[in-house]
Amino acid sequence: MTTPASGIRSASRRGGRRTVPFVLLTLGGLALFLGSVAVAVTLGPADISLVNVRDIVLNHLGITDIPVRVSEDAIVWQDRMPRTLVAAACGAGLGVCGAILQSLLRNPLADPFILGVSSGASTGAVVVGMLGLGGTALGLSGGAFIGALVAFAFVLLVGRYANGGVSAIVLAGVAGTQLFSALTSLVIFAFADSDETRGIMFWLLGSLEGMRWDDVLLTTAVALVGTVIAMGYMRSLDAFAFGEDIAASLGIHVARTRIILLTLTALLTAALVSVAGAIGFVGLVLPHAARLLFGQRHSRILPATAVLGAIFMVWVDAGSRVIFTPSPLPVGVGTAIVGVPVFVLLLIRRKATP
């Protein structure tokens, strides 16, 4: 007789037959990530060699004291390195959120923005930026974070008073997205100022301009903590992928686990969006790529998605700086341009895989 637990284990083995070994994933992913960051920092309007990047980084770490140009030092350490590392943290965090939601909601098209968090963040940023609520102490990032939490609370409230199930939460997320998108447009239309509108619209499309080391510390800490917490629920996510009934039969407290993981994804997304703006397709595409490469077990999917998301965002940001120089393309536009064809290829490959 086949039990739910044995079914999950057999499915995990089937999903892992052709997977890359975990040690290779860790070492190869780390090497590829570090190489991507190093090369990406050299790209931009000012040509800077890898050797100079190495010398500048070692100087700031206190390991060496090699003479370098002041202009190159400022470009690498104050501009390109912080924005590259923030891009990596956002890619890793949003990718993990997507992997969680796709399993938790059993929806292959789920991503962090299905909960309306991004739309709420946009509304919060616009309200602060155009109406001046909260003053300079709050800022766009603070307004975005508060707006994201309000949107998430709205989605949970609507979902609870519907039937509390997965479909209710998804539909509440769609409703919340439309509501807060409309509120954002209303505020812009009613209180439009050309300079403020330009800045906010650029931020809404995903902007990594002006990133500082404080932003690096915040986004990196958020992404790491979120990934570690998610790894603690990897067995529950394996069970949720087969449905709530099976998860409950394995002793998982379905309602409590769902609320915890939904809250985790909302807080993680809100923190990242408040810094970098709305960045789509990362949480949608990268979990699928991780499953194709490493199987169905979340002990592999979560770290693989984090690594792939970080590398993906590093190169999207680098491309946005180089291709559209001297005015960089908003990174959210870049992720959509790259993400759509990649997602189509993943779907085709998934169908062709026996």
Buried (B, 14 or more C-beta within 10 A) or exposed (E): EEEBEEEBEEBBEEBBEEBBEBEEBEEEBEEBBEEBBBBBBBBBEEEBEEEBBBBBBEBEEEEEEEEBEEEBBEBBBEBBBBBBBBBBBBBBBBBBBBBBBBBBBBBEEBBBBBBBBBBBBBBBBBBBBBEEEBEEEBBBBBBBBBBBBBBBEBBBEBBEEEEEEBEBBBBBBBBBBEBBBEBBEEBBEEBEEEEBBEBBBBBBBBBBBEBEEEBBBBBBEBBBBBBEBBBEBBBBBBBBBBBBEBBBBBEBEBEEBBEBBBEBBBBBBBBBBBBBBBBBBBBBBBBBBBBBBBBBBBBBBBBBBBBBBBBBBBBBBBBBBBEEEEEBBBBBBBBBBBBBEBBEEBEEEEEEEE
